Amino acid sequence: MLEFSQSERDGVTILALKGRLDAITAVELRPTIDELVKAKTLKVVFDLAELKMIDSSGVGAIVSLFKRLRMIGGDVKVAQLAGQPKEIFRLLRLDRAFDLFDTLDAATASMK
């Protein structure tokens, strides 16, 4: 099960994910990703403090937003990555592609 919320702080859109981001739940996130790209939202931070599990489909959803926003001059940062999701990011070397931050404040501040 995935719960997510969208908020804004200092001109940065924050997507907070809670639960599991997998093949079943990633489809729930895709319309939000499409809307962000359509609206040309250029600054997005994924708050993954409460994300317990991620699989390749979940990673694909995050990477999709990252690539699409980069093409229009935007950026995506990742904050508060821990546990299994952090290990997946490390194994897939996504820690080299994404800017990872320990806190949401640090990730948001990096967008200025």
N, C-alpha and C positions, 0 to 999 in steps of 0.2 A: 504494500500500500504506500502511495506517495501523497504527501500533502505539500503544497507549495504556496508561497505568497509573494506578491510583488509590491515593493514599496520604492520610495525615492528619498535620497538623502544627498543634499548639496549637488543636485543635478546628475546624480548617479542612480541608475536603476538597480535595485537589489532584488535578486531572486533567491529566496530562502527555501531550501529543500529539506524535507523531513521524511524519513522512512527509507523506502527502497526505490532506486531508479534502475529499472530493468526493462526487459523487452515488453512486458505488459504495461508498465506505468510510463515509459518514455513517450508513448503516443499521447498521453494526457498533457505532456509538456510542449509538444510540437506546435500546437496553435499559438501558444504564448510566444514561442520563439519566432514564429512567422510574423506575428503582430509587431514584435520588437524590431525586426528587420524592415518590415513595411513602413513603420513609423520613423525609421532611420534613427533609432535609439543608439547612440554611439558609445555610451559608457555603461557597462553592465558588470556587476559583481555577483558571482554565485556564492551565497553563504551556505556552506555545507556542514555547519556545526552539528546538525541533527540528522545528516544523511548516514544511515547505518550500512547500506549496501549499494554497490553499483556494479553493473555488468557491461558488456560491450555495447549494448543498445543505449544504455544510459550515458556512457562515455561518448558515443556517437552523437547524441543530442547536444551535449555540451560543446563538442568539437564543431558541430554544424553551426551553432550560433557564433562561435569564435571565428570560423572561416568566413561566414557570411558578413559579419560586422567588419572584419578586417578589410574585406573587399570594398567597403564604402567608407573607410577611414575610421572605423570604430575600434573598440578594444574590449576584451573580457578578462577579468581577474577572478581568482578563486580564493576564498577566505575560509579559514577554520576547518581545513581538511584534516580528518583524523581516521583512525581505525582502518577497516577494510578499504574504503574509498581511497585513503591516502596510499595504501599499499598498491592498489591498482594503478593509480597515477604514477607511482614510482616504477612499477614493473613495465608499464607502457612508455616510460620516459616522458610522460606528459608534464612532469615537473620541470622539464627543460623548455617546453613549448608555452606553458602558462606561467604567469607571474602568480606565485602562491604566497599568501599572507597568513600570519597567525591570528590576526584580528580583523574584524570587519572595518574598524576605524582605519587601520593601516591600508587596507585595500581601497577603501573609498578615498582616502587622502592621496593615494598614488595616481588617481585619475585627474587631479587638478593640474 
